[in-house]
Amino acid sequence: MITKEAVLNALSTVMDPDLHQDLVTLNMIENIQIDEDKVSFSIVLTTPSCPLKGKIEADARKAVLTMTKAEEVDIRMTAKVKNSKTIDLGDNCFRHVIAVGSGKGGVGKSTVSLNIALALANDGAKVGLLDADIYGPNIPRMLGIDHLPDIADYKKLRPAEIHGLKVVSIGFMVQPGQPLIWRGPMLHSAIQQFITDFEWGDLDYLVVDLPPGTGDVQLSLAQSIPISGAVIVTTPQQVAIDDASRAVGMVEKLEIPLFGIVENMSYLTMQDGSKLYVFGENGGGSLANQVGTRLLGRVPIDPGIGVGGDIGSPVVMQEPLSDSGKAFVEIARNVAAEASKAAFNKIKSG
């Protein structure tokens, strides 16, 4: 007769490849049920965007089939996003705040922020996107929305919602084309209000699209809320890498963990399948090696990204199986994995 102890013993041989501990020690196994030679249980991952979900499930099934007398193994893959300290602001609760920045403008930072947030939401996470690029709020156009919902029956302002994503941007509150000529104190107040005055609710991830550079908004965000980690976006050419390295330096000075580098506009795929490196080759990878972090992924040059951004149809929603769509999904899952590892290490260290 198969016992729960036997099932747990088998699953204690299965390692989480990111956290480097077995599933039983990590308390990922729940609801073990045994019906003669059939075993069922749940594996509770640390994120619904786990990039190694398939491997963990396959390894667990193989271990139980091999080490017990089970003939059938039914596994339910679930997830519960955790952090060492959840950010609790009364009605709002953020498990991870992920800041997406760049050293210079024009590298596709907002495109990366948006598609990371959408990919996480598509995987089943509860996600918010804060457009903190006060001087150039492009997120509303890229999502095809231009206003906040009616607030008549609510105590707080509500974010806009689309594709399962909650969104706040200064672009919802000013006239199209209106310039915002604000000094530091006004920027700081705006960032704080975006975080506290809106009804974000309970979020697994709040993705923050920062303005380019190393200025007041970045400092205000770091002072307003604990940031789980930062993602720096660059293109491959050296001038962009130079500026991205300054953004990395800012992250280090603010003592924010660096989750990794995204190389956007990495290459153009030609008709014969070859790759043309329009802006140079492997600049993002070189920067990642230089600063001791990981390259989260490369996004190819794809005219569909720009067209989709102009008409409010992001590539992750419109063409998720395109090369660029798959690249954004991979990047989002790598970011989620880094957030899980950072949380695990904090919890482990006490």
MARKOL-361820 format. One record per residue (C-alpha): residue in three letters; x, y, z. Coordinates in steps of 0.001 Angstrom, whole numbers, plus 524288, in hexadecimal, padded with zeros to 5 digits. Layout:
// residues N
NODE  r  c1  c2  c3
NODE  ALA  X  Y  Z
...
END
This chain:
// residues 350
NODE  r  c1  c2  c3
NODE  MET  80000  80000  80000
NODE  ILE  80507  80D74  7FC3E
NODE  THR  80689  816D0  807BB
NODE  LYS  80797  8258E  80886
NODE  GLU  81507  823AF  80E9E
NODE  ALA  81969  81C37  8029B
NODE  VAL  81455  826E3  7F99D
NODE  LEU  81B33  83174  80187
NODE  ASN  827A4  82976  801B4
NODE  ALA  82740  828B5  7F2DB
NODE  LEU  8246B  83730  7F16E
NODE  SER  82F8D  83AA3  7FAB3
NODE  THR  838BB  8368B  7EFA2
NODE  VAL  83308  840CD  7E667
NODE  MET  83A32  84DBF  7E690
NODE  ASP  8353F  85B46  7E331
NODE  PRO  83FAE  85F23  7D91F
NODE  ASP  83F53  86D7B  7DD0E
NODE  LEU  83E9A  86C41  7EBDA
NODE  HIS  84799  8604F  7EC9C
NODE  GLN  83F9F  85948  7F6EF
NODE  ASP  8362A  84DFB  7F5F1
NODE  LEU  8277F  84FE6  7F4B2
NODE  VAL  8246B  84A0C  801F6
NODE  THR  82E09  852A5  80961
NODE  LEU  82871  85E68  80228
NODE  ASN  81AA5  85AA7  80691
NODE  MET  8160B  85A3B  7F882
NODE  ILE  80E57  84D86  7F9D4
NODE  GLU  80024  84E02  7FE0E
NODE  ASN  7F3D2  845AD  7FDCE
NODE  ILE  7F9AB  83839  7FBC8
NODE  GLN  7EEDA  82E87  7F87C
NODE  ILE  7F0AD  81FF9  7F65F
NODE  ASP  7E686  81728  7EFEF
NODE  GLU  7EC44  8097C  7EEB1
NODE  ASP  7F6D1  80B0D  7E426
NODE  LYS  7F32D  8191C  7E0A4
NODE  VAL  7FA14  82492  7E752
NODE  SER  7F617  832D0  7E640
NODE  PHE  7FBBD  83EFA  7EC84
NODE  SER  7FE03  84D83  7EA71
NODE  ILE  80AF7  85439  7E809
NODE  VAL  80A4B  8625C  7ECB7
NODE  LEU  81460  86A43  7E527
NODE  THR  8199D  87765  7E99A
NODE  THR  81463  87DEF  7DD4A
NODE  PRO  80A85  87A60  7D2AF
NODE  SER  814DC  87F23  7C916
NODE  CYS  81EF1  874F2  7CD2A
NODE  PRO  8274D  8729C  7C0F3
NODE  LEU  82A59  864AA  7C559
NODE  LYS  81C6B  8608F  7C891
NODE  GLY  81C74  855B7  7BE80
NODE  LYS  8294F  84FF6  7C34B
NODE  ILE  824F7  85017  7D18A
NODE  GLU  81830  84945  7CE18
NODE  ALA  81F09  83F0D  7C5AD
NODE  ASP  82976  83C56  7CFFB
NODE  ALA  81F25  83AF4  7DAA3
NODE  ARG  816F3  83181  7D2A1
NODE  LYS  822D1  8294B  7CF23
NODE  ALA  82767  828B9  7DD50
NODE  VAL  81A3E  823F9  7E278
NODE  LEU  81877  81A08  7D78F
NODE  THR  82644  814E9  7D97B
NODE  MET  8271D  814A9  7E853
NODE  THR  81955  81045  7EBFE
NODE  LYS  80FFD  8061F  7E687
NODE  ALA  80793  81099  7E045
NODE  GLU  8025C  80DC9  7D2AB
NODE  GLU  7FC85  81B41  7D0B7
NODE  VAL  800D2  82899  7D5CD
NODE  ASP  7F7ED  8347C  7D4F5
NODE  ILE  7FEB9  84169  7D805
NODE  ARG  7F7F7  84E81  7D9AB
NODE  MET  80169  859B7  7D751
NODE  THR  7FDC4  865D6  7DF1D
NODE  ALA  80537  871A6  7E3F7
NODE  LYS  805D1  87AEF  7EF70
NODE  VAL  80EAA  886C3  7EDF2
NODE  LYS  8163A  88971  7FA6D
NODE  ASN  81FDA  89368  7FF75
NODE  SER  82733  894CB  80C38
NODE  LYS  81F3F  8A0FC  80F1F
NODE  THR  812FA  8A449  807A1
NODE  ILE  810BB  8B2DA  805CB
NODE  ASP  803F8  8B564  80D02
NODE  LEU  7FE0A  8C2E2  80B0B
NODE  GLY  7F09A  8C0B3  810BB
NODE  ASP  7E7E0  8BDCD  8050B
NODE  ASN  7F3B6  8BB6F  7FC5B
NODE  CYS  7FCF5  8AFF1  7FD5C
NODE  PHE  808DE  8ADF2  7F499
NODE  ARG  81105  8A194  7F57C
NODE  HIS  81B26  8A612  7EBAC
NODE  VAL  81E17  8B376  7E5F6
NODE  ILE  8262D  8B25D  7D98C
NODE  ALA  82C4A  8BEC8  7D41A
NODE  VAL  82F77  8BF1B  7C599
NODE  GLY  8394D  8C99F  7C1DA
NODE  SER  8430C  8CDA4  7B789
NODE  GLY  84EA2  8D68A  7B64E
NODE  LYS  84931  8DDD8  7AA9A
NODE  GLY  83C90  8DFB5  7A33C
NODE  GLY  838F7  8D8CD  796BD
NODE  VAL  83D3D  8CB1F  79ABB
NODE  GLY  82F6A  8C5B8  79C42
NODE  LYS  82E6D  8C609  7AB0D
NODE  SER  81FBE  8C88A  7AB3D
NODE  THR  81D94  8BDC4  7A144
NODE  VAL  82542  8B457  7A9C6
NODE  SER  81E1A  8B8B0  7B631
NODE  LEU  810CC  8B708  7AFFA
NODE  ASN  8134F  8A9D8  7A9E1
NODE  ILE  819B1  8A476  7B642
NODE  ALA  80DAD  8A890  7BE0D
NODE  LEU  80446  8A2B2  7B41A
NODE  ALA  80BEB  895F5  7B35A
NODE  LEU  80BA3  89492  7C22A
NODE  ALA  7FCFB  8972F  7C234
NODE  ASN  7FAD5  88D4D  7B74C
NODE  ASP  801A9  8831B  7BFA5
NODE  GLY  7F7A2  8854F  7CA50
NODE  ALA  7FE60  88F0F  7D34D
NODE  LYS  7F77E  89AF8  7D8F5
NODE  VAL  7FED6  8A63A  7D2A6
NODE  GLY  7FEC7  8B50A  7D2B1
NODE  LEU  80636  8BE25  7C9A3
NODE  LEU  80A0A  8CB9B  7CE94
NODE  ASP  80E2D  8D4DD  7C3C7
NODE  ALA  817AB  8DD57  7CB6C
NODE  ASP  81D70  8E36A  7BF27
NODE  ILE  8176A  8F07C  7C2D5
NODE  TYR  81D26  8F855  7B7A2
NODE  GLY  81A2F  8EE3C  7AD17
NODE  PRO  80E94  8E5C7  7B113
NODE  ASN  80CE9  8DC8A  7A586
NODE  ILE  80620  8D11A  7AC21
NODE  PRO  7F815  8D5FE  7A9BD
NODE  ARG  7FA1E  8D6A7  79B07
NODE  MET  80128  8C999  79AD7
NODE  LEU  7F56A  8C343  7A18E
NODE  GLY  7EB09  8CABD  79A17
NODE  ILE  7E4F0  8D0F5  7A628
NODE  ASP  7E3F8  8DF6F  7A93E
NODE  HIS  7DCB7  8E0FE  7B629
NODE  LEU  7DAB2  8DBB6  7C3CA
NODE  PRO  7CDDC  8D538  7C7C9
NODE  ASP  7C2CE  8DCBD  7CE09
NODE  ILE  7C55B  8DE67  7DCA1
NODE  ALA  7B7CF  8E27E  7E119
NODE  ASP  7B5A8  8D6F3  7EA3B
NODE  TYR  7C39B  8D50E  7EEE6
NODE  LYS  7CB6E  8DB2D  7F9CB
NODE  LYS  7D812  8DA68  7F206
NODE  LEU  7DBAF  8DC5E  7E3E4
NODE  ARG  7DB7F  8CFB5  7DC4A
NODE  PRO  7E5DD  8CBCF  7D265
NODE  ALA  7E1BD  8C939  7C47E
NODE  GLU  7E090  8BAB8  7C18E
NODE  ILE  7E356  8B3B5  7B4D0
NODE  HIS  7E7FF  8A5FE  7B14A
NODE  GLY  7E7B8  8A26F  7BFBF
NODE  LEU  7F131  8AD7F  7C2BD
NODE  LYS  7EF0B  8B922  7CBDA
NODE  VAL  7F516  8C5A2  7C66F
NODE  VAL  7F7D6  8D347  7CBA6
NODE  SER  7FE3E  8DE20  7C3BB
NODE  ILE  7FF0B  8ECE7  7C45F
NODE  GLY  7FAF8  8EC00  7B622
NODE  PHE  7ED0A  8E963  7BAC6
NODE  MET  7ECD5  8F660  7C207
NODE  VAL  7F232  9005A  7B85E
NODE  GLN  7EE1F  904EE  7AAF9
NODE  PRO  7F4D5  8FE3B  79F6B
NODE  GLY  801A0  90508  79C6C
NODE  GLN  80162  90CFE  7A8FA
NODE  PRO  80F3B  90E5C  7AE57
NODE  LEU  811A4  90C5C  7BCCF
NODE  ILE  81BF9  915F1  7C168
NODE  TRP  81D97  910F3  7CF37
NODE  ARG  8286D  9121C  7D924
NODE  GLY  82CCF  9076B  7E26E
NODE  PRO  822EA  90996  7ED88
NODE  MET  8175F  908AB  7E42B
NODE  LEU  81CD4  8FC3B  7DE2E
NODE  HIS  81EAA  8F64E  7EBA5
NODE  SER  810B2  8F9AC  7EF7D
NODE  ALA  80B5A  8F3DC  7E2E6
NODE  ILE  8128F  8E6F9  7E4D2
NODE  GLN  80DB8  8E5C6  7F2C5
NODE  GLN  7FFBD  8E89D  7EE96
NODE  PHE  80052  8DE92  7E3AA
NODE  ILE  80411  8D44C  7EDBC
NODE  THR  7FB19  8D7E6  7F906
NODE  ASP  7EF5B  8DF1B  7F34E
NODE  PHE  7EB7B  8D4B8  7E96F
NODE  GLU  7E431  8C842  7EC9E
NODE  TRP  7EE2C  8BE6F  7E785
NODE  GLY  7E953  8B3A7  7F075
NODE  ASP  7F126  8A733  7F27F
NODE  LEU  7FBFA  8A5E9  7E844
NODE  ASP  8066E  89BB7  7E60B
NODE  TYR  80E65  8A51F  7DDC8
NODE  LEU  80E53  8B3DC  7DC07
NODE  VAL  8167E  8B6E5  7CFFB
NODE  VAL  81B4B  8C4F8  7CFB7
NODE  ASP  81F26  8CB34  7C2D1
NODE  LEU  8295D  8D555  7C6BB
NODE  PRO  82DA2  8E102  7BEA6
NODE  PRO  83AC7  8DFAE  7B7E3
NODE  GLY  846E1  8E416  7BF27
NODE  THR  84A12  8E549  7CD7D
NODE  GLY  841A7  8F04A  7D2CC
NODE  ASP  83768  8F473  7DC9B
NODE  VAL  82D14  8EA44  7D971
NODE  GLN  8365E  8DEEE  7DBCD
NODE  LEU  83A70  8E4B8  7E8D3
NODE  SER  82C5C  8E7AD  7ECBE
NODE  LEU  82805  8D9D8  7E9B1
NODE  ALA  8330B  8D402  7F1BD
NODE  GLN  82F49  8DCDB  7FD1E
NODE  SER  820C1  8D9FE  7FBF1
NODE  ILE  8205B  8CB25  7FB4A
NODE  PRO  82987  8BF70  7FCC5
NODE  ILE  82D97  8BAA1  7EF52
NODE  SER  82FA1  8AC0A  7ED85
NODE  GLY  83896  8ADC4  7E1EF
NODE  ALA  83BE0  8B56C  7D5AE
NODE  VAL  83C7B  8B1FD  7C751
NODE  ILE  8450B  8BA5A  7BE82
NODE  VAL  841C9  8BB5C  7B006
NODE  THR  84BEA  8BE6E  7A5B5
NODE  THR  84E6A  8BCF9  79742
NODE  PRO  85B17  8B69C  7928F
NODE  GLN  8629B  8C2AA  78E21
NODE  GLN  86D61  8C7FD  796BD
NODE  VAL  86742  8D554  79956
NODE  ALA  85B43  8CEA3  79EFE
NODE  ILE  863C6  8C543  7A6DD
NODE  ASP  86B54  8D0C9  7AC89
NODE  ASP  85EC7  8D706  7B157
NODE  ALA  85914  8CA13  7B5FE
NODE  SER  8652E  8C7F8  7BE65
NODE  ARG  8621E  8D4F3  7C515
NODE  ALA  8544D  8D01E  7C7CA
NODE  VAL  85A43  8C3D6  7CDBA
NODE  GLY  862C5  8CC90  7D635
NODE  MET  856B6  8D3EC  7DADD
NODE  VAL  8500F  8C715  7DE89
NODE  GLU  85C04  8C326  7E66A
NODE  LYS  85CA7  8D040  7ED7E
NODE  LEU  84E40  8CF36  7F112
NODE  GLU  850F3  8C153  7F5F9
NODE  ILE  846BF  8BB5F  7ECF4
NODE  PRO  84967  8AD52  7E88A
NODE  LEU  84C5A  8AC76  7DA00
NODE  PHE  84454  8A19A  7D3C6
NODE  GLY  84B11  8A2C4  7C6A3
NODE  ILE  84C8F  8A91A  7B951
NODE  VAL  8433C  8A8D7  7ADC0
NODE  GLU  8492D  8AAEF  7A05B
NODE  ASN  83ED4  8B0F9  79785
NODE  MET  83FF0  8B29B  788AD
NODE  SER  849DC  8A7C0  7893A
NODE  TYR  849B0  8A365  77B11
NODE  LEU  84188  8A332  76EAD
NODE  THR  83DD3  895ED  7691D
NODE  MET  83FFA  895B8  75A61
NODE  GLN  837C9  88E41  7506D
NODE  ASP  841DE  88355  74FB7
NODE  GLY  84162  8819C  75E7C
NODE  SER  84E5B  8883B  7613D
NODE  LYS  84F87  89303  76B54
NODE  LEU  853E5  8A0D2  76847
NODE  TYR  85976  8A7A7  77446
NODE  VAL  8556B  8B577  770A6
NODE  PHE  85A36  8BBEE  77D3B
NODE  GLY  86580  8B2DB  7806A
NODE  GLU  8661A  8A56C  7867B
NODE  ASN  864DA  8A101  794B0
NODE  GLY  86600  8AE51  79B23
NODE  GLY  85BF8  8AA83  7A55F
NODE  GLY  862E3  89DC2  7A832
NODE  SER  86FD8  8A4C0  7A9AC
NODE  LEU  869E1  8AE79  7B333
NODE  ALA  863B9  8A375  7BB0E
NODE  ASN  870E5  89CAF  7BC27
NODE  GLN  8778C  8A976  7BF9D
NODE  VAL  86E73  8AC82  7CB02
NODE  GLY  86CB8  89E78  7CF8C
NODE  THR  85E5B  89C54  7CC63
NODE  ARG  85698  8941D  7C2CF
NODE  LEU  851EB  89741  7B531
NODE  LEU  84340  8957C  7B6A9
NODE  GLY  84116  8948E  7A81A
NODE  ARG  8426A  89A80  79AA8
NODE  VAL  83730  8A091  79302
NODE  PRO  838BF  8A0DB  7842D
NODE  ILE  8358B  8AC7A  77B9F
NODE  ASP  82770  8AA72  7778E
NODE  PRO  81F54  8B4BA  77064
NODE  GLY  81350  8AEA2  776A6
NODE  ILE  817BA  8B34B  78408
NODE  GLY  81780  8C187  77FDE
NODE  VAL  80AD2  8C052  77848
NODE  GLY  80447  8B930  78392
NODE  GLY  808D3  8C39A  78D27
NODE  ASP  8032D  8CE61  784C2
NODE  ILE  7F5B6  8C823  7838D
NODE  GLY  7F478  8C2D8  79168
NODE  SER  7F721  8B4A1  78E0F
NODE  PRO  80382  8B004  79535
NODE  VAL  80ACC  8A4CB  78EE1
NODE  VAL  80917  89BA7  79A92
NODE  MET  7FA52  89C95  79874
NODE  GLN  7FA03  89DB7  789AC
NODE  GLU  804D7  8944D  78595
NODE  PRO  80948  88C74  79175
NODE  LEU  80F2B  881AF  788FE
NODE  SER  81783  88AF7  780D5
NODE  ASP  82612  88B6B  783BC
NODE  SER  82481  8985B  78AD5
NODE  GLY  8185B  893B4  7922E
NODE  LYS  81F64  8877F  796E0
NODE  ALA  82B3E  88FBF  79AAA
NODE  PHE  822EA  89865  7A37A
NODE  VAL  81C7B  88C91  7A9D3
NODE  GLU  829E5  886A7  7AC84
NODE  ILE  82EC3  89379  7B245
NODE  ALA  822BA  894DC  7BAFE
NODE  ARG  82478  8871A  7C029
NODE  ASN  832DE  88962  7C2B9
NODE  VAL  82F70  895CD  7CA2D
NODE  ALA  8257A  88E2F  7D240
NODE  ALA  82FCE  883D6  7D50D
NODE  GLU  83958  88E3B  7D9B5
NODE  ALA  82EF7  89400  7E29F
NODE  SER  82C47  88688  7E85F
NODE  LYS  83AC5  883F8  7EA92
NODE  ALA  83CB5  8912E  7F115
NODE  ALA  83101  88EB7  7FA0A
NODE  PHE  835A8  880FC  7FD5E
NODE  ASN  8434B  885C9  800C0
NODE  LYS  83DAA  8904F  809B5
NODE  ILE  834E1  8869C  8107F
NODE  LYS  84015  87CEA  811CA
NODE  SER  84938  88710  8179E
NODE  GLY  83ED9  88B07  82177
END
